[in-house]
Amino acid sequence: MMRTRLGSIALSSVAALGVALAAPASAMTESGTNVPTYKEFKASTLQDADNQYIVNGDEPVGDDGDLQKFYDRMVDGSGYESGLVVNTVYGADDKWSASQALNLTYCISNRFGTQKANIVNAMNQGVALWEGATSRVNYTYVPSQDSSCTTRNNSVLFSVEPTTTTQYIARAFFPSTSKRSRNILVNASSLMSSGSWTPGNIMGHELGHTLGFRHEHTRPEAGQCFEDNNWRPLTPYDRASIMHYPQCGGSSSDLSMTDTDRAGVRNLYGS
């Protein structure tokens, strides 16, 4: 059974831009407009277990200072450029260097306990989707680092860690994210009971973020779930993209990867 609750790979969309930053037309905020003040926006944004704020359903923006910068850019539009869309930071593509893209190392925390094998398998499946699309991207699992698998482990690029929150199934990061915030958090129980959203495709979606890809439904063609304009198109709009939430007008019920997704990653990283 397909999930219909808005919020991405998220179980709730409290922090998604379409909900958190855009007040209903009939509602007025403290500022006297339909745009919430920063205080209101912050109060409505999910703060994760590691104190990062989560926006757009499954994207962390760091601490209070980072959230303020995110809000400011959303309100005044500064810093933005007016298939897959790549995140941009002050007009530049948010991507790994050619050498780093071939050495995307990660660990998977032992704290997953009896669910760890499921996470390992889901990550393998998600990794295979992107590596199968281009030889210019390579993820390497480093099991020897699993016993100390946190963002403080400098022997790997990022960590995959458990979370008990019920606000999302999983969330990830972008290449521009600092090391202290560079992890994928997963609610293992939710991952394994998400109906037609297979665990491998869910992790494939999150790994798409780690390569720099934004949600496809932020494009105007989607007509709903708009997030912001901080991106550059790589392909024509793809309603079936692995990066498009089905509940935001997407046409894929299982988050599978499309030929357009494959073309997008080759566009950004090479083939």
Buried (B, 14 or more C-beta within 10 A) or exposed (E): EEBEEBBBBBBBBBBBBBBBBBBEEEEEBEEEEEBBBBEBBBEBBBBBEBEBBBBBBBBBBBBEEBBBEBBEBBBEEEEBEEBBBBBBBEEEBBBBEEEEBBEBBBBBBEEBEEBBEBBBEBBEBBBBBBBEBBEBBBBEBBEEBBEBBBBEBEEBBBBBBBBEBEBBBBBBBBBBBEBEBBBBBBBBBBBBEBEBBBBBBBBBBBBBBBBBBBBBBBBEEBEEBBBBBBBBBBBEBBBBBBBBBBBBBBEBBBBBBBEBBBBBBBBBBEE
